[in-house]
Amino acid sequence: MKSFLAKKGQVEQKWWVLDAEGKVLGRLASKVAMILMGKNKPIYTPHVDTGDYVIVVNAEKVRLTGRKPQNKTYQTYSRYPSGQKIIPFARMIERHPEQVIERAVRRMLPKSGLGEKMFNKLKVYKGPHHEHAAQKPVKLEL
């Protein structure tokens, strides 16, 4: 018996559509990260991008549990003195709901060039419509 290692040309990548309406942010992000990495496939190979493309719609309708909607914050830093900005979850979901899901998923992917390629296969949209009808994505239920 030999171990199977996928090669770049052998991987067939599909397109999936996920509806984030009413879903818990962390649980949604972990499922999306697994699909982007390809860990849901039997041909998963750590050093090859075996993942699929994921389209997330209705990003503004994702939810948090417990007291996290009041306590969760996002931090940015411009590298200038007093350049730190702390943005509460309520303002972030109101202004940039796509970034809420993108930041959660990005932190669950490998911190390498391969992780960046995986992250580039994530498409997040604020409303129920997306621009990828030509790829014929399949609806995925979590």
C-alpha positions in Angstrom: 0.0 0.0 0.0 1.3 3.4 -0.9 -0.1 6.7 0.4 -1.9 8.8 -2.1 -0.6 12.4 -2.5 -2.6 14.7 -4.7 -0.9 16.8 -7.4 -1.9 20.2 -8.5 -3.4 19.1 -11.8 -5.4 16.2 -10.4 -7.6 18.2 -8.1 -11.1 19.1 -9.3 -12.4 22.2 -7.6 -16.1 22.8 -7.2 -18.1 25.9 -6.3 -20.3 26.0 -3.2 -22.9 28.6 -2.0 -23.5 29.0 1.7 -26.3 31.1 3.2 -25.1 32.8 6.4 -28.6 33.9 7.5 -29.1 32.9 11.2 -25.8 30.9 11.3 -23.3 31.3 14.2 -20.2 33.1 13.0 -17.6 30.7 14.4 -19.3 27.5 13.4 -19.8 28.9 9.9 -16.2 30.0 9.6 -14.8 26.7 10.7 -16.9 24.8 8.1 -15.9 27.3 5.4 -12.2 26.9 6.4 -12.4 23.1 6.2 -13.9 23.3 2.7 -11.3 25.9 1.5 -8.5 23.6 2.8 -10.0 20.5 1.2 -10.2 18.6 4.5 -13.7 17.4 3.6 -12.3 15.4 0.7 -10.6 12.0 0.8 -7.7 13.3 -1.4 -6.6 16.0 1.1 -2.9 16.6 1.0 -1.4 19.2 3.3 1.0 20.8 0.8 -1.4 21.0 -2.1 -4.5 23.2 -2.5 -7.2 20.6 -2.7 -10.0 22.9 -1.5 -13.1 24.2 -3.3 -14.4 27.7 -3.9 -16.9 29.0 -1.4 -19.5 31.8 -1.9 -21.1 33.1 1.3 -24.3 35.2 0.9 -26.3 37.2 3.4 -23.2 38.1 5.4 -25.0 40.8 7.4 -27.4 38.2 8.9 -24.7 36.2 10.7 -25.1 36.0 14.5 -23.0 35.6 17.6 -24.0 33.8 20.8 -24.1 35.0 24.4 -22.7 38.4 25.2 -20.3 38.5 22.2 -22.5 41.0 20.2 -21.8 43.6 22.9 -18.2 42.6 23.8 -16.5 41.5 20.5 -14.2 44.1 19.0 -12.0 44.3 15.9 -8.6 46.0 16.1 -6.5 47.7 13.4 -3.2 49.5 13.8 -1.7 51.9 11.3 1.8 51.7 12.7 1.7 55.4 13.6 1.7 56.6 17.2 -1.9 56.4 18.5 -2.9 54.7 15.2 -4.9 52.0 16.9 -8.6 51.7 16.1 -11.0 49.4 18.0 -14.2 48.8 16.2 -17.2 47.1 18.0 -18.9 44.2 16.3 -22.2 46.1 15.9 -20.5 48.8 13.8 -18.5 46.3 11.8 -21.5 44.2 10.9 -23.4 47.4 10.0 -20.6 48.9 7.7 -18.5 45.9 6.5 -20.4 42.6 7.1 -18.1 40.9 4.5 -15.1 41.6 6.7 -16.6 39.9 9.7 -16.7 36.5 7.9 -13.5 37.1 6.1 -11.5 37.8 9.2 -13.0 34.8 11.0 -12.1 32.4 8.2 -8.6 33.9 7.5 -7.5 33.2 11.0 -8.5 29.5 10.7 -6.4 29.0 7.6 -2.7 28.2 7.4 -0.4 31.2 7.8 1.6 30.7 4.6 1.4 31.4 0.9 -0.7 28.3 0.5 -3.1 29.7 3.1 -3.4 33.0 1.0 -4.3 31.0 -2.1 -7.0 29.2 -0.1 -8.3 32.4 1.2 -8.6 33.9 -2.3 -11.1 31.2 -3.1 -13.6 32.7 -0.6 -16.2 35.1 -1.9 -18.4 36.9 0.6 -21.4 39.1 -0.3 -23.6 41.3 1.8 -27.0 40.4 0.2 -28.5 37.3 -1.2 -27.1 37.8 -4.7 -23.6 36.9 -6.1 -21.8 37.3 -9.4 -20.7 33.7 -9.9 -23.7 32.2 -11.6 -21.5 31.2 -14.6 -19.6 28.8 -12.3 -22.8 26.9 -11.5 -22.3 26.8 -7.7 -24.1 24.1 -5.7 -26.1 25.1 -2.6 -24.5 23.7 0.6 -26.4 23.2 3.8 -24.6 23.2 7.1 
